[in-house]
Amino acid sequence: MNILGIHNSGLLSSAALIQDGRITAAIPEERLDRKKMSRGFPSRALEFCLESADLSFEDIDLVAVGWNPGINVLSRYRGGFAERVRYSGEWLYSVPNHLSDYVSWPDSGATEQVFQTGGDALRIKYVSHHDAHAALAYYTSPFDASAILTVDAYGERHSTTWKEATADGIQTYQTLDFPQSVGSLYAAFTEHLGFRPFHDEWKVMGLSAYGDPGRFREAFAALVSTEVNPFELDLTCFNHFSFDTDGLLSEKGRSLFCERRRRDDPIESVHQDLAAALQEITEQVLLRCVNDLHGMKPSCNVCLSGGAIMNSVFNGKVRSKGPFDRVHIPFSPDDCGNSIGAALWAYHRENPSADRLSYPVMPYLGRAWSNEEVEAALKTARLAFRKSTRCAEETAELLASGAIVGWFQGRSEFGQRALGNRSILADPRAVEMRDRVNSAVKFREAFRPFAPAVTEEAMDRYFVSDGNPVYYMERVCPATSEARQSVPAVVHQDGSARVQTVTRETNATFYGLLEAFGALTGIPVLMNTSFNVQGEPIVERPLDAVRTFYSTGLDALVIGPFILQKSTT
């Protein structure tokens, strides 16, 4: 059974292909149209998925969309949705809309359409936003049964859901409706701190490590009540539910805090303190949601998903501060992952007794380029390069000598995190390397940390694990004293690191490089950041990598077995 999954209800639109329950291809549209956080219909991504499996659209049995407009139709405004058709094609939408008055629409799950336009019927399932988040988390987890928490800025109606997954499927216990939303809370203060809401929340998370939350603790207590379970925003302080606004905080909300920072203003201690207080209240609210879930469904296992679960600082505290023993967070818990989630939800509804995916499910789902294709591209660009028979060893030598290396191998990663196939790598042993990569290659704020990649065998030597794998760079772990001394470039201000553990099974090529660097230096750890500059998507094609190589301070580029170096003269 071939199912196409689509996410196009917001930022980071994407497409995915599920074939007989296996994820065979998936890619964000931004990688192909080269527009950061692209939100258009994922046409290029859809075409890639079909081409990668040598399919035509006629081979698709079902299209699953990670948003259910049937829930929106429940709105009291639905009667005016289609009173006037502007062109004839809109009958495809207006007729079903008017007929909706005579049918019972679901509050969750899926709405289905069938288009018959002369050929075979095309089935489209509209899966609710939070069901898609939940399906990605559960069906990529190692658990047979699990509690599930999904937290986002908003869905069709809900901002948060508490669910349970068993062999019989996924069911919902409780929901919290927008505009009560911890995701929108974080976005509002991301904007107030001079960053882009729904884009730059990870910048605020990084900034929070430098601040003292005490300065604004009382102000947040007035803004966010924890007397109401799980929490309640004072909506008179917000505008995130209004279309006519000059900011996500109202005048009343802004008056409780420091003056709104403009984007080019310097970052001062007051901004650090505000970020720290925001992170503190967000963690308190999310941990309460986790504890409530355990009260509804006592379990050893929990799956977390949704845009708010991109907060890796919170994720690192779920096991130590929460009631669950085992925690699974998927590789793309944000909306981008809903193309995969919707397709998995639809597949398991169509095939309830189907086998689960083998764990771990790795996100290397984009295009791979053959050595012949890479060599032809480099020759067409008239670039000097060499082909290595000891690629891992030679790259390790470059890194150990202080080179910053662009690393392009195999299929690209799905989502916003580089996990060793489209990465910029550097030696973590000198703290100065962090500033060098920030200023000469990434062109980003100096306060933002870099993540370490480490062989799984060496994880406990450098970082304090909570017992759960960290294959996706999805959570922050405390650094050990040895890490603070030997790899300071990947240890953040608060002594933490957002870790990726690598095994031979999860990524043999990247593991080989870490082994080679470890053999050379005694430290199987590398600084790993996404292969892009600020404001651009992660590189997808070899020529994307070449352009980034020559427009930044990268010293070397390794694409497959081919090595390019800049002249030192």
N, C-alpha and C positions, 0 to 999 in steps of 0.2 A: 504494500500500500504506500503510495507516494503522497505526502502532505506538504504543502508549502505553508510556512508560517510567515506572517507579516506583522511588523510593528510600524505604524505610521501615525500614531495619535499624539505625537509630541516630538521632543528632541531625540536625536540619535535613532532615526528610523533604520530598520534592518529587515533582512529576509533570511529564512532558514529552510532547509529541506530535510524532512524526516522520511526515511525509506525503511519500511517494515520495522519501525520503532527505533532505528539507529539515526543519529544526527550525522548526516553525510556532508553537509555544507551549511555554512552560515557566515554572514558578513554584514557589518554596518554599511549603510549607504555612503557615509562620509569617506570611507577608504577609497571609494571609486569615483565619487564626484569631487573629492578633495575640498569639501566645504565642512569645516569643523562643526560638529553637532548637527549635521544635516537633518532637516525635519520633513523633507518632501517625500512623496511616494517612492519607495525603494526600488525603482525600476531597474537600475544597474545591478543592485544586489540580487534581485529576483532572477535576472538573466544569468548572472554568474552561477547561482544555485542550479539552474536548469542545465547550463552548459557543462558544469563540473560533473554531472551524472549522465551526460549525453541524453537528456530528455527534452521533449517538446512540451508545450503547455497542455496538449491533449493527453499526455501521460499522467497528469495530475488528477488524483481522485478527490482531493478536498483542499480547500484553502482555509486556513485558520488565522483569524485576525485577533490581536491582543487588546481588543476594546469592544464592548458590547453596546451598540447604540440602542438596543431594545430597552436597556435600563434608562437611558436618556429620554426615550419616548414616554416613560412614565411621568415625565414632568408635566405640570399643569398647563404649560404653554404649548403642548403638542398639537392642539387643534389648529394653530396657525402656521405649522411647519411648512405646509405645501398648498396653501390656498391659491397661489398663483404660480403656474408653471412658466418659466422664462424661455425654455426651448423644449422641443419635443422629447429629447432624450430624458428629460426629468420625469417623464411618466414612469420610468423604471423605479423611481424613488417615491413619487407622489402617490401612486396607486397603493403600494404597500402601506404607506403612511396613513392614508385614509381608512384602509381596512383594519388598521391597528385598533380602531375604536370597538371592533367586534370580536377581538381575540384577547386572551389573557397573556400578558407579557410577563416573562420571568424577572425576578429581582436579582438573580445571579445566574451563574452557569453560562449558557450560550443561546444566542438567537441564530437561527439558520435561514439562509436565503438559497433559492435555487434559480439560476438564470438559464433559460432555454431560449437561445437566439438562432436556432436553425440547425445546430449540431448537437453534440452530446451536452447533457445538462452539467452545469458547473455548480458544485455545492460550496457554499461559503458559510463557515461557522464563525460567529462573532463571540469570542470568549471574553468573559469579564476580565478587566485589567488585573484585579487581585488574584483571580483564579490562575491567570497566566503566570504571575509572579510565583504563586504557590507551586504550580506544576513544575516550573523550572527547578525550584529548590528541592522538592521531594523526589522527582524522578531522576535527578542527578545525584541523589544522596545514597549512602550505603544502608539506609534504614528500611526495614520492612514496614514499620509503623512509626509515626512521628507526630508530635505537635508542630504547628506551623504558625509563625507570625509574619504578616506582611505589613510593611509600613512605607507609605509614600506621601508625597505632597497632596495628591488627590488621585482618584480614579473616576469612574463614571458618577459615583455617588460617595463611595467610602474613601477614607484616608488610611484606615487601619483595619485589619481583619485578624481574628483569632480562629484557627482552623485545626483540623485533625486529618491525617492521612493514614489509611490502612489499605490492605489488599482490595477492599471494596471501593476505593476511590477517596476523594477529598471532600470533606464536608465542613461547613462554616458554623462556628459556635456563636460568635459575636462580631459586631462591626461597629466602627466609629465613623460618623459621617463628616465630610467636609462641610463647613470650613474649620472645624476642630481638627488640627493637623500639625503634628510635630515637624513634618517635612516642610510645611509652609512657614512655620516658626523659624526654622534654620535659614530658609531662603530669604525671609524678611530681613534678618540681621546680616546675612551675606551682602545684601544690597546696602544696608545701612553702613557697613564697613567699607564701602567703596568698590565692591566686587560685583560680578554679574550673578544675579539670583538664578538658580537652577543650572548654573554652569560651574561656578567657582567655589562651591561649598568645601571642597577639599583644601583650598587655600586657607579658609577660616579654621578648619580643623588643625592644619599645620601651625597656624599662628597661635592657636590656643595654648600650646605648650610653653609659650613665653610669658603668659599672663598670670595674674592673681585674680581668681573669680570673686574674691570677697568684695571688691569695689562695687559690683553690680548685683550681688546676690539678693539684696533687699528689693531692688527694682524688678528683677525677674520673679520674685515671689508675688509681687503685685500684678504681674502680667500673666503668670501661669499658675493657676491654682491646682495644687495636688490634694486638696480636700475632697474634690470630686474625682471619682475613679473612672478612668485612669488619670485624667487631667482635664483641665478646662482653660482655654485661652480666653482672656478678656477681649472680646471681639471689637470693643470700642477702640482698642489700641491698634487695630489692623485694617488694612485695605485689600488683603490678598484675595478676597472674594468679590471685589468690585472691578468692573472693566474701566471705570472712569476714575483714574487715580494717578498721582504723580509719584507714588511709592507704595511699597507693601506695608509699611507702618503708617498709621494715621498720625496726625499732629499730636494727639494725646500720647500715643505710643512713643513718638520721637522725643517728647518732652521728658520722659523718664530716664533717658540715657544721654550719652555725649552727643555733640553735634554730628550730623551725618558727614562721613568722610567722602570727599570727592576722589575720583579714581587716581588722580595724579598727586594727591597730597601725600606727604610722608607718613609712614606708619609710626605711631607714637605708643607710649606705654598704655595710654587709655584704650587704644584699639586692641592691644594685646589682652588687656584685662576684660574687655567686653567679649572677645572671642572665647576666653577661658570660662567666663560665666555662662555664655551660651552653650558651650560644650558640656559644662557641668549639669545644667538643667535638662539638656537633651538626654544625657545619659540617665539621669534620674527618672525621666518620663519613660524612656525605652525599657529600662530595667523593671519598672512597675508593670509595663505591658507584658514583659517576659514572665514575671512572677504571677500575674493574673492568668496567663495562659496555662501555667503549670497547675494552678488551682482548678481550672476548668478541665484539664486533661493531664493528670499526673503521668509522667513519662520520663524515661531516661534520655529521650532524644528530642531535639528541636531543630527545625529548619527555619532559617530567617531569609527574607527576601524583600525587595522593594528598594526604591531610591535611597531611603534613609539608612539602609543597610550597607551603603557604600561608605558609611562612617566606620573606618577600620579601628579607630580608637575605642569606640563603644564595643565593636565586635570582639576586641581582645579581652573585654571584661565580662562577657556573658557567662563563660564557664566559671570564672573565679567568684563572681558576685551573684550569679543566678542559680536556680535550682536544678538545671539540667546538666547531666554528665557528658553528653555528647552533642556537639554543635556542628551543624553543616550550613555553610553559606556558599551559594553557587558562584561560578566564575563571573557572572554578569547579572547581579541582583537588581540593577537599575532597569529602566524601561527598555533599553536596547535589547535585553535578554528576553523580552516578551514575545518576539517572533519565535524563538525556540520554545518558550513556555507554552504559548498558545498551541503550537503544533503538537507538543507532547501531551497536553491536556486533551486535544481532539483525538489523537491516536489511541490513548488509553480509554477514552470513552467509547470509541469504535471497537476496541479490542480489549475488553476488561480483563481477560485472562492472559494477556501478552506478558512475556518476560520483561524484566526491568533492564536498564542499561548496566553494563559492568562498571564498577567503581574502581578508580576515579575516572570521571568523565573529563577529559582534557579539552581545552578550548581551541585547539589548533585545527580550525575549520575553514580557513580562507584558502586562497590559491597558493600552490607551490609552483616554483619555476625550475625547470630542468636546467642542468649545467649548460646544455646547448643553447637554451634561450637566454640565459644570463650572459654567456660568452658573446653571443651575437649582439646583444644590447650594448655591451661594453665596447665591442669593436665598432659598432655603428656610431657611438659617441666619441670614437677615436681616443680612448683612454688607455693609459699604460697600466698594466696589471700583470700579476703572475698567478699561476695555478699551483697550489700547494698540495703535496701529498701528506703533509703533517699539519693540517689546518689548526687543530686544537692546540698543539704545542707551539706553533709559530704565533698564534694569537695570544696565548698565555705569556709568551716572551715579550710581545709588544706591550701588553697590559702591565707586566711587572716592571718594564722600563719607563712607565709613566704615560704611555699613549692612551688617549681616549678613542675607543673603537666603536664604530657602527657595526652591528652584528645582524645579519639578514640570512635566515636559514628556514628551510621547510615551509610549511603552511602557516599563514599569518594567524595570530591569536584573534579570537572574537572578543569584543568588549574594549574597555578603556585602559586595560592594564597590559603592559608588555611582560611576557613570561618566558623570554629567552629565545624568541624567534624573530622579533622586530625590536631589538633592544639597543640602547647605548650603554656600553660597559666601561668600567674604570676600576682601577686599583683602590680598594677602600682603606688602605693602611695609613694614608696621610690625610689628616683632616682638611688640608688645603685643597684636596681634590674636589671636595664638595663645592667650594666657591668657584673653582676653575670651571667645572662643568656647568654650574648655574650661569656664570657670566659669559663664557665663551661659546657654549654649545646650545643650552636650553633657552637662554635669554629670559629668565624668569626671576621671581622675587628671591632674594637671598635667604629668607627665613624658611623656605620650603625644604623638607628633608628628602633624602634619597633612600631607596629601599635596597636591602641586601638580598642576594640569591645565595643559598648555601646548600651543600649536599645534605641529604637527610641524615646521614650518619654523623655529621658534625653539628647538627642543630643545637643539641643540648650543651655543647661546648661554648657556644656564643650567645644563645638566646634561651629564655625561659619559656618552655612550652606548656600549654594547658592540657596536653594529651591528645589534642585534635590535630590532624594534618593541616598544613598551611600551603597547599599546592598553588593557590590562586592569588597570593599576596593580599588576602582579604582581611587580615587582622594584625593588630599591633601587638608585639610581645616585648617584655622587658629585656634589655641587653644585660648579659653577664659582665662581671668586672673584666674578664678577658676580652670581651668584645669592645668595651669602652677603651681599653688600652691598645688593642691590636687592629681594630677596624673602625676607628672613630668617625670616618667619613659617612658611615651609614647608621650612626647612632644619633637620634634626635636630641633636642635640648633637654627633654624630660627623661632621658635615658632609655628611650624605647626605639623600636625599629619595626617597620612593616615588612614582614619576612615572607620570602618564597622558598620553600624547601623543594629540592629537585632530586629525583631518583632516575636511575637508568631506564625505568619503565615509563615514567611520565614524560621525559624528554632526553633521549639518549645523547643527542649531539651537544646540548647545553651541559648535561652532566659530564660529558667528556672534557669540555672546556674547563669546568670547575675542578675536575680531577687534575687536569694538566696544570692549572694555576696553583692548586694545592701542592702538587709535587714539586713545583718550582719555588714556592714561597713558604710552604708549611701551613697555608691558610686557604681552605677551599671555599672562599667567600668572594663575591664580586659585587660592586655597586652596579645596580641594574635600574635603568630608567627607560621610558618609552622612546622609540626612535622617531622623534619629531621635534620641531621647535614650537615654542609657545604660539598658539593661535592656529596651528595646522594639525590635521589628523596624523595618526601614526602612518608611516610609509607603508605602501602596499606593493608597488612595482619596483623592480631594480632601478629604474631611472628616477623614481621618487627618492630612493636611498642615495643615488649619486648626486642629485641636486642638493639634498640636505648635507651630504658630505662636503661638497665644495662651497656651500654658503655658510658654513659654521666652522668652529674651531676643532672639529674632529681631526684626529691625526691619521687614522686608518679606517678602511672600510673592508669588511669581510662578507662577501656574498657567496654562499655555498663554499666551494674550495678556492675561490678567487680572492686575492688580496690586493687592495689598492692603498698606496701610501702617498702622503704629500711630501714634497721635497723639503728637506730641512735647511736648504741653502737659500 
